[in-house]
Amino acid sequence: MARVVVIGAGLGALAGAARLATAGHRVTVYERSRTYGGGVRALTRDGFTFDTGPALLHLPAVWRDLFLKTGREPLESHVTLRQLDPGAVHRFADGTEVPLPVTRSGLIGALDAGLGAGAGRRWTDLLVRARAVWDATRRPLLEEPLTDAPPPTDPYPALRRRGLLRRRVPTLAEVAADELADPRAAALLESYAVAYGLDPRTAPASTTVLPYVEHTFGSWRVAGGMRALADAVYRRCVERGVEVVLGTPVADVPVRAGRACGVVLADGTEVAADAVVDGRCPHAGTAPGRARLTVLLALRGGRPPGAPHRTVVHAPDRDVALAGLFDGARPLAAPTVTVLRPDDASSVPDAEHEAVSVTATVPPHAPATAAGAPYTTTDWSDPATVAAAVEQLAAAAGTVVPELAERLLWHAVHTPADAERETGAPGGTVPVPALAGAPDTYRQAPNLAPTPGRYAVGGWAHPGGGPAHAGMSGALVAGLITEGPHWRGSS
Ligand SMILES: Cc1cc2nc3c(=O)[nH]c(=O)nc-3n(C[C@H](O)[C@H](O)[C@H](O)COP(=O)(O)OP(=O)(O)OC[C@H]3O[C@@H](n4cnc5c(N)ncnc54)[C@H](O)[C@@H]3O)c2cc1C
């Protein structure tokens, strides 16, 4: 049995802690804030509840596995999950609306009806190639710890049967333009990259696994919001004997005789450990990736029956939006936004009210005085900047939520500056998931750190950001500590 100290109580760290305690280790988690869950939080006011971090669950199998392995219980004994169908409705700049039903035949029919004959087949053919990417890279990229070995190359080009792009690794934008033959279908594909904070003009073709994963494994609402999942994982930790110490920042990880030997807390207390699992963002100053701006809208009047849970309202001008987000050209250019209208009685005071949230991927926060940032940033502490952005998001939401202004009771805003406070990631940046062929900038920290006795977990560790990937990092770190540094994943 090892003494393990875990830094941070983000979802990935808690997943690792629960597994380690189940394997018999003595685990203590030190969390600097007064609550657990990191970026997985909720705002509750006047009977309304909104997710302020991620609001949908992908790859629920990761969390099913956690609850089975740490207590032989189904995830569904702890949280109620409902799959979105359609997974999303896309509203394009020309006003066309296309739902994405979960069945393959429904999907083809809806895309043909919305975008013209052949659109459905082109999209599903792309998903077939994306499936091959998933099959080829899932194990080395997601299920094995990151080692010194070169990451898998992007298998997508070899799957293409034609065209010049077969000979080199195309970007996602090139795949979209070349294979989908319609700017709206291209916008559909690119929107998955943007939602994860990736620039489709530079993201590898393997980014096609993101829509593949959503179409194949679904997008799920956790009843009560994602915070209910964080609550369940926290409870599981406590049941397994993990000690979670809140309001206690870790200041340092001392090394003795070449080995991490514990942590030093902010008050100077030294805590000895055989293994230190670090769930913090390792980047100082700026971190690679983009952030999220979310506007929470408390509305009078009930949610209309049949209203889509998720609508993606595409940017009126794709080039301007991408330049604003990634090139620093005009940070407040009207972005693509996601409008969520959950059908969940626990998120509203009664049936005569509706909770709507509107999210966009935005540049991370940095005070206007910050100089030399290698990435485009915005000063999200500036009220005028926030107000202008809220206007843009509300205007986009107004295209799919009728009478939005008339129904508005109040609104609240969750900015990248808030996310920075909650997670400690500079700028409130959200880490991206691991992708084959992605630039090294997006390679997350190896789970086994160069210093013996030290490990990295969470979205800033392999295999990257998002609740599912962070949950996988917890499994990888638990495997490495329990089985030894040569462990290469469960077979
Ligand atoms: C606003 C927002 C929106 C998001 N939306 C999405 C989305 O739509 N889709 C998606 O896939 N992902 C999204 N994410 C990312 C997702 O929430 C995370 O990748 C996932 O929850 C995993 O988080 P984590 O384990 O890395 O921990 P984090 O959530 O990053 O938490 C890290 C924890 O470490 C603690 N900590 C930091 N420093 C110290 C210290 N010195 N001592 C002790 N504790 C410390 C922090 O207080 C925090 O609790 C979003 C994140 C945010 C913030």
The ligand as a Tripos MOL2 file, in Angstrom:
@<TRIPOS>MOLECULE
LIG
   53    58     1     0     0
SMALL
NO_CHARGES

@<TRIPOS>ATOM
      1 C1        -15.9740   26.9320  -18.2670 C.3       1 LIG1
      2 C2        -15.5810   25.5520  -18.7160 C.ar      1 LIG1
      3 C3        -16.2860   24.9430  -19.7220 C.ar      1 LIG1
      4 C4        -15.9180   23.6800  -20.1550 C.ar      1 LIG1
      5 N1        -16.6340   23.1020  -21.1420 N.ar      1 LIG1
      6 C5        -16.2610   21.9060  -21.6160 C.ar      1 LIG1
      7 C6        -16.9820   21.2910  -22.6630 C.ar      1 LIG1
      8 O1        -17.9550   21.8390  -23.1720 O.2       1 LIG1
      9 N2        -16.5810   20.0710  -23.1080 N.ar      1 LIG1
     10 C7        -15.4940   19.4500  -22.5590 C.ar      1 LIG1
     11 O2        -15.1530   18.3580  -23.0060 O.2       1 LIG1
     12 N3        -14.7960   19.9970  -21.5430 N.ar      1 LIG1
     13 C8        -15.1420   21.1980  -21.0720 C.ar      1 LIG1
     14 N4        -14.4490   21.7630  -20.0560 N.ar      1 LIG1
     15 C9        -13.2770   21.0500  -19.5240 C.3       1 LIG1
     16 C10       -13.6460   20.0310  -18.4850 C.3       1 LIG1
     17 O3        -14.4230   20.6090  -17.4750 O.3       1 LIG1
     18 C11       -12.3520   19.4520  -17.8630 C.3       1 LIG1
     19 O4        -11.4200   19.1090  -18.8700 O.3       1 LIG1
     20 C12       -12.6840   18.2110  -17.0550 C.3       1 LIG1
     21 O5        -13.6730   18.4910  -16.0970 O.3       1 LIG1
     22 C13       -11.4390   17.6770  -16.3560 C.3       1 LIG1
     23 O6        -10.9710   18.5930  -15.4370 O.3       1 LIG1
     24 P1         -9.6530   18.3210  -14.6320 P.3       1 LIG1
     25 O7         -9.6850   16.9720  -14.0210 O.co2     1 LIG1
     26 O8         -8.4640   18.6330  -15.4900 O.co2     1 LIG1
     27 O9         -9.7320   19.3580  -13.4410 O.3       1 LIG1
     28 P2        -10.0740   20.9270  -13.4640 P.3       1 LIG1
     29 O10       -11.5210   21.0850  -13.6910 O.co2     1 LIG1
     30 O11        -9.1190   21.6590  -14.3530 O.co2     1 LIG1
     31 O12        -9.7580   21.2930  -11.9510 O.3       1 LIG1
     32 C14        -8.4460   21.4140  -11.4400 C.3       1 LIG1
     33 C15        -8.5640   21.4880   -9.9160 C.3       1 LIG1
     34 O13        -7.2550   21.6410   -9.3730 O.3       1 LIG1
     35 C16        -7.3330   22.5900   -8.3280 C.3       1 LIG1
     36 N5         -6.0260   23.1720   -8.0980 N.ar      1 LIG1
     37 C17        -5.3280   23.9790   -8.9480 C.ar      1 LIG1
     38 N6         -4.1700   24.3630   -8.3690 N.ar      1 LIG1
     39 C18        -4.1380   23.7990   -7.1410 C.ar      1 LIG1
     40 C19        -3.1970   23.8280   -6.0690 C.ar      1 LIG1
     41 N7         -2.0580   24.5140   -6.1460 N.pl3     1 LIG1
     42 N8         -3.4750   23.1230   -4.9470 N.ar      1 LIG1
     43 C20        -4.6300   22.4000   -4.8470 C.ar      1 LIG1
     44 N9         -5.5540   22.3560   -5.8130 N.ar      1 LIG1
     45 C21        -5.3120   23.0310   -6.9650 C.ar      1 LIG1
     46 C22        -8.3520   23.6060   -8.8300 C.3       1 LIG1
     47 O14        -8.8520   24.4100   -7.7900 O.3       1 LIG1
     48 C23        -9.3900   22.6950   -9.4600 C.3       1 LIG1
     49 O15       -10.3560   22.2650   -8.5250 O.3       1 LIG1
     50 C24       -14.8140   23.0200  -19.5700 C.ar      1 LIG1
     51 C25       -14.1010   23.6240  -18.5330 C.ar      1 LIG1
     52 C26       -14.4810   24.8880  -18.1050 C.ar      1 LIG1
     53 C27       -13.6900   25.5300  -16.9980 C.3       1 LIG1
@<TRIPOS>BOND
     1     1     2 1
     2     2     3 ar
     3     2    52 ar
     4     3     4 ar
     5     4     5 ar
     6     4    50 ar
     7     5     6 ar
     8     6     7 ar
     9     6    13 1
    10     7     8 2
    11     7     9 ar
    12     9    10 ar
    13    10    11 2
    14    10    12 ar
    15    12    13 ar
    16    13    14 ar
    17    14    15 1
    18    14    50 ar
    19    15    16 1
    20    16    17 1
    21    16    18 1
    22    18    19 1
    23    18    20 1
    24    20    21 1
    25    20    22 1
    26    22    23 1
    27    23    24 1
    28    24    25 2
    29    24    26 1
    30    24    27 1
    31    27    28 1
    32    28    29 2
    33    28    30 1
    34    28    31 1
    35    31    32 1
    36    32    33 1
    37    33    34 1
    38    33    48 1
    39    34    35 1
    40    35    36 1
    41    35    46 1
    42    36    37 ar
    43    36    45 ar
    44    37    38 ar
    45    38    39 ar
    46    39    40 ar
    47    39    45 ar
    48    40    41 1
    49    40    42 ar
    50    42    43 ar
    51    43    44 ar
    52    44    45 ar
    53    46    47 1
    54    46    48 1
    55    48    49 1
    56    50    51 ar
    57    51    52 ar
    58    52    53 1
@<TRIPOS>SUBSTRUCTURE
     1 LIG1         1 GROUP 0 **** ****
